[in-house]
Amino acid sequence: MLSAVLALPRAERAKLAQDLLRSLDESQDADLDAAWAVEIARRAREISSGTVEPVDLEVARERIANRLKARRAQR
């Protein structure tokens, strides 16, 4: 079964993984879903209004990696 799943296109594997993870969380929290909806709407408004500027994923990853590296160096 694993080899059949791994042969699926990336998007289908991602959807399957998401569905499997959700199936493990039997106590899906409606409040949490609502909170995420509010957060997503807030972020979309910030982008639309120009309050924040979106950052490319690779740029964001690089920034995060640099911050973690700096934090570890301080220890």
C-alpha positions as a LaTeX table, in Angstrom:
\begin{tabular}{lrrr}
\hline
Residue & $x$ (\AA) & $y$ (\AA) & $z$ (\AA) \\
\hline
Met1 & 0.00 & 0.00 & 0.00 \\
Leu2 & 2.82 & 2.42 & 0.82 \\
Ser3 & 4.40 & 2.11 & $-2.60$ \\
Ala4 & 1.04 & 2.85 & $-4.23$ \\
Val5 & 0.60 & 5.95 & $-2.08$ \\
Leu6 & 4.15 & 7.14 & $-2.75$ \\
Ala7 & 3.47 & 6.82 & $-6.48$ \\
Leu8 & 0.67 & 9.39 & $-6.24$ \\
Pro9 & 1.36 & 12.94 & $-7.38$ \\
Arg10 & 2.65 & 15.25 & $-4.65$ \\
Ala11 & $-0.64$ & 17.16 & $-4.28$ \\
Glu12 & $-2.63$ & 13.96 & $-3.84$ \\
Arg13 & $-0.13$ & 12.63 & $-1.26$ \\
Ala14 & $-0.39$ & 15.92 & 0.64 \\
Lys15 & $-4.20$ & 15.74 & 0.65 \\
Leu16 & $-4.10$ & 12.12 & 1.80 \\
Ala17 & $-1.64$ & 12.98 & 4.58 \\
Gln18 & $-3.86$ & 15.83 & 5.72 \\
Asp19 & $-6.92$ & 13.58 & 5.74 \\
Leu20 & $-5.07$ & 10.88 & 7.69 \\
Leu21 & $-3.86$ & 13.36 & 10.30 \\
Arg22 & $-7.34$ & 14.77 & 10.71 \\
Ser23 & $-8.70$ & 11.25 & 11.19 \\
Leu24 & $-6.37$ & 10.83 & 14.17 \\
Asp25 & $-7.71$ & 13.96 & 15.81 \\
Glu26 & $-11.13$ & 12.71 & 16.81 \\
Ser27 & $-11.81$ & 15.79 & 18.88 \\
Gln28 & $-11.76$ & 18.37 & 16.11 \\
Asp29 & $-12.29$ & 21.65 & 17.82 \\
Ala30 & $-14.86$ & 23.93 & 16.17 \\
Asp31 & $-13.54$ & 26.85 & 18.23 \\
Leu32 & $-10.05$ & 26.26 & 16.87 \\
Asp33 & $-11.35$ & 26.15 & 13.30 \\
Ala34 & $-13.22$ & 29.40 & 13.91 \\
Ala35 & $-10.13$ & 31.02 & 15.42 \\
Trp36 & $-8.07$ & 30.05 & 12.36 \\
Ala37 & $-10.75$ & 31.46 & 10.06 \\
Val38 & $-10.56$ & 34.79 & 11.93 \\
Glu39 & $-6.75$ & 34.75 & 11.77 \\
Ile40 & $-6.73$ & 33.99 & 8.05 \\
Ala41 & $-9.21$ & 36.80 & 7.39 \\
Arg42 & $-7.07$ & 39.21 & 9.45 \\
Arg43 & $-3.93$ & 38.29 & 7.53 \\
Ala44 & $-5.73$ & 38.63 & 4.19 \\
Arg45 & $-6.93$ & 42.12 & 5.18 \\
Glu46 & $-3.40$ & 43.13 & 6.17 \\
Ile47 & $-2.08$ & 42.02 & 2.79 \\
Ser48 & $-4.93$ & 43.70 & 0.88 \\
Ser49 & $-4.49$ & 46.98 & 2.77 \\
Gly50 & $-0.73$ & 46.97 & 2.34 \\
Thr51 & $-0.10$ & 46.87 & 6.08 \\
Val52 & 2.14 & 43.88 & 5.54 \\
Glu53 & 3.96 & 42.64 & 2.50 \\
Pro54 & 3.99 & 38.93 & 1.66 \\
Val55 & 7.37 & 37.22 & 1.70 \\
Asp56 & 8.43 & 34.40 & $-0.59$ \\
Leu57 & 8.57 & 31.04 & 1.20 \\
Glu58 & 12.28 & 30.58 & 0.56 \\
Val59 & 13.04 & 34.06 & 1.92 \\
Ala60 & 10.96 & 33.33 & 5.02 \\
Arg61 & 12.74 & 30.01 & 5.56 \\
Glu62 & 16.13 & 31.69 & 5.23 \\
Arg63 & 15.16 & 34.38 & 7.75 \\
Ile64 & 13.92 & 31.77 & 10.21 \\
Ala65 & 17.06 & 29.67 & 9.79 \\
Asn66 & 19.25 & 32.75 & 10.38 \\
Arg67 & 17.31 & 33.69 & 13.52 \\
Leu68 & 17.60 & 30.15 & 14.88 \\
Lys69 & 21.30 & 30.06 & 14.11 \\
Ala70 & 21.81 & 33.39 & 15.90 \\
Arg71 & 19.78 & 32.24 & 18.89 \\
Arg72 & 21.78 & 29.00 & 19.15 \\
Ala73 & 25.04 & 30.93 & 18.92 \\
Gln74 & 23.99 & 33.01 & 21.96 \\
Arg75 & 23.73 & 29.93 & 24.16 \\
\hline
\end{tabular}
